[in-house]
Amino acid sequence: MILRTKPSISFWAISIVFLLWNLAGLAAFLLEAVAPELLTETFNDAQMAQYNSRPGWYMYNFAVAVFAGTLAAVLLLLRKKFALVLAVISLAAVIISTVYTVSSGGLDIVETTDKVLFYSVLIIDVIMVIFTRHAISRRWIV
C-alpha cells in the first residue's frame, strides 16, 4: 500500500485553476459543436475560409483534448494517479491541433489576443502534465 501525503494548499488552488481552465475549454468545444454560427459571426472572409477548410478529424481531436483535460483535472482533485495519463493524452491532442493550425497558416489571420489564447492552451497543458508528475512524486496523488 502506497501512502499519500497531505497536499499543500497550493495543490488545491492550482488543481482548481486547471479544472476551471478545462471547463472553459469544454464550453468552447460545446459552443462550436452545437452553435458554430455564434462562433463564426465575427469572422472575416479569410477566417471563414480557414474555418471551413479544416479537416474532419479536427473536431474529434478538439473533443479528445478538452474531455481528457477536464477529466484529468477532476482526477487530480480526486487525487488519482490516472490524471497523468489523461493529461498526457490531452497534451498530445493539443500538440496535434497546434501543429495543424500553425502549418495551415491559421495564426496568420487572427489578432494578437487570439494568438495569446492559442499558445496559452499549449503552455497550460504542458504545465498541467508537469504539475501532475510533481504531485505524483510528492505522493499527493496515488
Buried (B, 14 or more C-beta within 10 A) or exposed (E): EEEEEEBEEEBEEBBEBBBEBBBEBBEBBEEBEEEEEEEEEEBEEEBEEBBEEBEEEBBEBBBBBBBBBBBBBBBBBEBBBBBBBBBBBBBBBBBBBBEBBEEBEBBEBBEEEEEEEBEEBBEBBBBBBEBBEEBBEBBBBE
